[in-house]
């Protein structure tokens, strides 16, 4: 009997997917990793820079942002494992969320500072969110690359287990699944992108676009790169529903970012009004900081630098009289002012007819130019910068004392009119090394006066400055001065920002008169002192006793501040 012919039934062919070639997948993915890494570092630097400007203490803000973000990146890597089965749509949504959150982070942080007065928790929240989303990028992209290269290693339409899937194809699959090579490529692109983003932020984005617009533009680039990669290269991994979701989400993000970019100037003006009030006269961004002059027409101006009140027009004379005139008790033909770009310390010095030369070393040329040209500030400083005895040098005071100042120049009086030592950027200007340089600029019998913050509000900072002066070889005399009550709270500089309905508080300034000698300099007023509005010899003696009351055994044991070990 003849058996009937056996019909072999082959498994149905899988639908051909036309997978991309390995290189056609890997290189575009690495390019997107490069772009996304650059955007991620821009978000990070923007948070650090804006938080340092709004909150102060750049070391603390950088530490908070970096530590929270690195922790969150690890958390994001773990959470990304839940999205591996939907890596394409997951990566697209992650990039859309990162673009939206990172792009809007600067505006939200600034808004919380302007209208709520508190931005620390907002900073932590944004650092955490951006870190989680950034940490999810690499695991999802690695899954996409491995999946694409695995598909490329098996010919389209070849069923698993057929003779065509022999040793040769298994070798190709092992090569395509070279996870170590994939990780190396991804991290190389990530690190190079971070380098480019880190350099682009201070040299391109910040000077050309500013912090708010720069963050928004970075977010748009992030959304286009991430969404474009998924919708183009991994379109075969998306269902129709997922594709519609990604397109809608990315378009919505781009619309939000574009709208915010158009409205950013109006937002910034509204935020300034919330911070400074409605009486803004001038608001400019120099190469170094934001400078705002406020005040009613016909009234004295207030000068804010990076949101901190630098000059309160109503009672600035109390500060500057106390700063300048005790140091002028003695020879004062040549005077050096470190800082003082507002011209107000120079105004007090120029009231002595026997002053021959005044040198002002100001870091920001924009501040000195504004003090010279703005009618309100120029009237307040009595046009000090127009006096032929005044020379203005632009640069960092530390660098100027160290390298720019000719060796033969010596000054009878050095006035340190600098930001408070509590501001991290100025810590080196209150270091033992800085005071050593200042001693080298003093003539025999010369005096140095330092604004050292409030002895009652921040006694540890004040007496650390005093300990640092003593360590540099100075004998010191502490004293202070009080300002009028106002609606400005004491802050990290001479006074803080306006707080609207906050109760009035009295401002207080602490000073140290020092001489590079074992004998303490006399605390008094020169015989030729001009008429003063608030300062008297008796008031100085009372102020010295008040400051001395804050001295304790603990403050006497404080170590000096140095460049490598700042104590403020």
WORARA-V607381 format. One record per residue. N is the residue number from 1. RES is the residue in one small letter. PSI is psi in whole degrees, 0 to 359 (999 if undefined). Layout:
N_RES_PSI ; N_RES_PSI
This chain:
1_x_135 ; 2_x_123 ; 3_x_145 ; 4_x_150 ; 5_x_140 ; 6_x_126 ; 7_x_120 ; 8_x_126 ; 9_x_113 ; 10_x_148 ; 11_x_147 ; 12_x_145 ; 13_x_142 ; 14_x_148 ; 15_x_132 ; 16_x_132 ; 17_x_350 ; 18_x_59 ; 19_x_155 ; 20_x_154 ; 21_x_154 ; 22_x_313 ; 23_x_327 ; 24_x_339 ; 25_x_312 ; 26_x_313 ; 27_x_315 ; 28_x_323 ; 29_x_317 ; 30_x_324 ; 31_x_319 ; 32_x_323 ; 33_x_317 ; 34_x_312 ; 35_x_315 ; 36_x_325 ; 37_x_319 ; 38_x_317 ; 39_x_318 ; 40_x_319 ; 41_x_328 ; 42_x_316 ; 43_x_316 ; 44_x_312 ; 45_x_324 ; 46_x_320 ; 47_x_317 ; 48_x_313 ; 49_x_314 ; 50_x_322 ; 51_x_322 ; 52_x_322 ; 53_x_317 ; 54_x_319 ; 55_x_327 ; 56_x_176 ; 57_x_75 ; 58_x_330 ; 59_x_314 ; 60_x_315 ; 61_x_318 ; 62_x_320 ; 63_x_318 ; 64_x_310 ; 65_x_312 ; 66_x_314 ; 67_x_316 ; 68_x_319 ; 69_x_319 ; 70_x_318 ; 71_x_316 ; 72_x_328 ; 73_x_320 ; 74_x_319 ; 75_x_318 ; 76_x_323 ; 77_x_321 ; 78_x_317 ; 79_x_333 ; 80_x_339 ; 81_x_332 ; 82_x_345 ; 83_x_3 ; 84_x_328 ; 85_x_341 ; 86_x_54 ; 87_x_322 ; 88_x_304 ; 89_x_327 ; 90_x_315 ; 91_x_319 ; 92_x_318 ; 93_x_324 ; 94_x_315 ; 95_x_324 ; 96_x_316 ; 97_x_320 ; 98_x_319 ; 99_x_318 ; 100_x_311 ; 101_x_312 ; 102_x_320 ; 103_x_324 ; 104_x_357 ; 105_x_319 ; 106_x_317 ; 107_x_317 ; 108_x_320 ; 109_x_317 ; 110_x_321 ; 111_x_318 ; 112_x_324 ; 113_x_317 ; 114_x_316 ; 115_x_334 ; 116_x_340 ; 117_x_4 ; 118_x_130 ; 119_x_5 ; 120_x_314 ; 121_x_330 ; 122_x_319 ; 123_x_314 ; 124_x_318 ; 125_x_315 ; 126_x_320 ; 127_x_319 ; 128_x_313 ; 129_x_314 ; 130_x_322 ; 131_x_317 ; 132_x_313 ; 133_x_321 ; 134_x_320 ; 135_x_337 ; 136_x_346 ; 137_x_305 ; 138_x_313 ; 139_x_320 ; 140_x_318 ; 141_x_323 ; 142_x_320 ; 143_x_319 ; 144_x_317 ; 145_x_313 ; 146_x_322 ; 147_x_318 ; 148_x_319 ; 149_x_331 ; 150_x_317 ; 151_x_324 ; 152_x_336 ; 153_x_348 ; 154_x_121 ; 155_x_142 ; 156_x_132 ; 157_x_358 ; 158_x_117 ; 159_x_151 ; 160_x_140 ; 161_x_0 ; 162_x_163 ; 163_x_332 ; 164_x_341 ; 165_x_53 ; 166_x_204 ; 167_x_325 ; 168_x_315 ; 169_x_326 ; 170_x_323 ; 171_x_320 ; 172_x_320 ; 173_x_320 ; 174_x_322 ; 175_x_320 ; 176_x_334 ; 177_x_28 ; 178_x_85 ; 179_x_324 ; 180_x_318 ; 181_x_322 ; 182_x_315 ; 183_x_317 ; 184_x_315 ; 185_x_316 ; 186_x_315 ; 187_x_328 ; 188_x_313 ; 189_x_323 ; 190_x_315 ; 191_x_320 ; 192_x_320 ; 193_x_321 ; 194_x_322 ; 195_x_313 ; 196_x_317 ; 197_x_319 ; 198_x_326 ; 199_x_326 ; 200_x_327 ; 201_x_305 ; 202_x_333 ; 203_x_341 ; 204_x_299 ; 205_x_311 ; 206_x_311 ; 207_x_330 ; 208_x_321 ; 209_x_339 ; 210_x_172 ; 211_x_318 ; 212_x_305 ; 213_x_323 ; 214_x_318 ; 215_x_320 ; 216_x_317 ; 217_x_319 ; 218_x_319 ; 219_x_319 ; 220_x_317 ; 221_x_318 ; 222_x_314 ; 223_x_317 ; 224_x_316 ; 225_x_310 ; 226_x_312 ; 227_x_320 ; 228_x_321 ; 229_x_312 ; 230_x_314 ; 231_x_338 ; 232_x_301 ; 233_x_327 ; 234_x_31 ; 235_x_331 ; 236_x_342 ; 237_x_1 ; 238_x_138 ; 239_x_169 ; 240_x_322 ; 241_x_317 ; 242_x_320 ; 243_x_316 ; 244_x_319 ; 245_x_314 ; 246_x_317 ; 247_x_315 ; 248_x_318 ; 249_x_315 ; 250_x_322 ; 251_x_321 ; 252_x_317 ; 253_x_315 ; 254_x_323 ; 255_x_317 ; 256_x_314 ; 257_x_319 ; 258_x_318 ; 259_x_317 ; 260_x_323 ; 261_x_320 ; 262_x_324 ; 263_x_5 ; 264_x_324 ; 265_x_317 ; 266_x_321 ; 267_x_316 ; 268_x_321 ; 269_x_318 ; 270_x_320 ; 271_x_321 ; 272_x_319 ; 273_x_324 ; 274_x_327 ; 275_x_312 ; 276_x_352 ; 277_x_186 ; 278_x_357 ; 279_x_49 ; 280_x_122 ; 281_x_311 ; 282_x_138 ; 283_x_111 ; 284_x_153 ; 285_x_115 ; 286_x_185 ; 287_x_346 ; 288_x_333 ; 289_x_171 ; 290_x_130 ; 291_x_124 ; 292_x_131 ; 293_x_125 ; 294_x_169 ; 295_x_148 ; 296_x_156 ; 297_x_131 ; 298_x_351 ; 299_x_171 ; 300_x_142 ; 301_x_156 ; 302_x_139 ; 303_x_123 ; 304_x_134 ; 305_x_118 ; 306_x_44 ; 307_x_357 ; 308_x_135 ; 309_x_117 ; 310_x_321 ; 311_x_122 ; 312_x_107 ; 313_x_330 ; 314_x_324 ; 315_x_24 ; 316_x_334 ; 317_x_330 ; 318_x_316 ; 319_x_309 ; 320_x_327 ; 321_x_317 ; 322_x_328 ; 323_x_315 ; 324_x_310 ; 325_x_325 ; 326_x_327 ; 327_x_340 ; 328_x_4 ; 329_x_89 ; 330_x_193 ; 331_x_136 ; 332_x_37 ; 333_x_323 ; 334_x_127 ; 335_x_135 ; 336_x_126 ; 337_x_116 ; 338_x_115 ; 339_x_214 ; 340_x_32 ; 341_x_347 ; 342_x_349 ; 343_x_2 ; 344_x_324 ; 345_x_320 ; 346_x_323 ; 347_x_315 ; 348_x_320 ; 349_x_319 ; 350_x_353 ; 351_x_349 ; 352_x_122 ; 353_x_335 ; 354_x_10 ; 355_x_125 ; 356_x_325 ; 357_x_138 ; 358_x_126 ; 359_x_124 ; 360_x_124 ; 361_x_105 ; 362_x_131 ; 363_x_317 ; 364_x_108 ; 365_x_331 ; 366_x_326 ; 367_x_312 ; 368_x_321 ; 369_x_319 ; 370_x_320 ; 371_x_335 ; 372_x_328 ; 373_x_332 ; 374_x_128 ; 375_x_319 ; 376_x_312 ; 377_x_320 ; 378_x_322 ; 379_x_323 ; 380_x_319 ; 381_x_9 ; 382_x_39 ; 383_x_44 ; 384_x_325 ; 385_x_353 ; 386_x_351 ; 387_x_131 ; 388_x_344 ; 389_x_349 ; 390_x_132 ; 391_x_129 ; 392_x_125 ; 393_x_140 ; 394_x_127 ; 395_x_174 ; 396_x_132 ; 397_x_321 ; 398_x_311 ; 399_x_321 ; 400_x_314 ; 401_x_327 ; 402_x_321 ; 403_x_333 ; 404_x_320 ; 405_x_126 ; 406_x_144 ; 407_x_326 ; 408_x_348 ; 409_x_131 ; 410_x_147 ; 411_x_144 ; 412_x_327 ; 413_x_133 ; 414_x_124 ; 415_x_118 ; 416_x_93 ; 417_x_70 ; 418_x_164 ; 419_x_158 ; 420_x_144 ; 421_x_344 ; 422_x_346 ; 423_x_120 ; 424_x_319 ; 425_x_334 ; 426_x_8 ; 427_x_325 ; 428_x_339 ; 429_x_2 ; 430_x_28 ; 431_x_163 ; 432_x_323 ; 433_x_320 ; 434_x_318 ; 435_x_332 ; 436_x_319 ; 437_x_320 ; 438_x_323 ; 439_x_324 ; 440_x_341 ; 441_x_354 ; 442_x_139 ; 443_x_171 ; 444_x_132 ; 445_x_9 ; 446_x_162 ; 447_x_150 ; 448_x_134 ; 449_x_138 ; 450_x_132 ; 451_x_120 ; 452_x_15 ; 453_x_183 ; 454_x_129 ; 455_x_336 ; 456_x_323 ; 457_x_317 ; 458_x_69 ; 459_x_326 ; 460_x_318 ; 461_x_314 ; 462_x_311 ; 463_x_341 ; 464_x_321 ; 465_x_317 ; 466_x_319 ; 467_x_324 ; 468_x_319 ; 469_x_316 ; 470_x_321 ; 471_x_332 ; 472_x_3 ; 473_x_16 ; 474_x_151 ; 475_x_139 ; 476_x_156 ; 477_x_114 ; 478_x_146 ; 479_x_175 ; 480_x_184 ; 481_x_145 ; 482_x_144 ; 483_x_176 ; 484_x_160 ; 485_x_144 ; 486_x_175 ; 487_x_25 ; 488_x_126 ; 489_x_150 ; 490_x_132 ; 491_x_198 ; 492_x_356 ; 493_x_211 ; 494_x_328 ; 495_x_166 ; 496_x_195 ; 497_x_164 ; 498_x_140 ; 499_x_24 ; 500_x_254 ; 501_x_12 ; 502_x_148 ; 503_x_148 ; 504_x_145 ; 505_x_155 ; 506_x_132 ; 507_x_145 ; 508_x_140 ; 509_x_142 ; 510_x_142 ; 511_x_160 ; 512_x_121 ; 513_x_128 ; 514_x_152 ; 515_x_139 ; 516_x_68 ; 517_x_169 ; 518_x_350 ; 519_x_130 ; 520_x_138 ; 521_x_147 ; 522_x_141 ; 523_x_105 ; 524_x_195 ; 525_x_145 ; 526_x_152 ; 527_x_331 ; 528_x_24 ; 529_x_136 ; 530_x_167 ; 531_x_132 ; 532_x_154 ; 533_x_332 ; 534_x_333 ; 535_x_134 ; 536_x_165 ; 537_x_321 ; 538_x_319 ; 539_x_325 ; 540_x_317 ; 541_x_319 ; 542_x_318 ; 543_x_323 ; 544_x_317 ; 545_x_322 ; 546_x_317 ; 547_x_320 ; 548_x_334 ; 549_x_336 ; 550_x_355 ; 551_x_133 ; 552_x_175 ; 553_x_325 ; 554_x_316 ; 555_x_328 ; 556_x_338 ; 557_x_4 ; 558_x_138 ; 559_x_158 ; 560_x_160 ; 561_x_134 ; 562_x_174 ; 563_x_318 ; 564_x_348 ; 565_x_74 ; 566_x_140 ; 567_x_0 ; 568_x_999
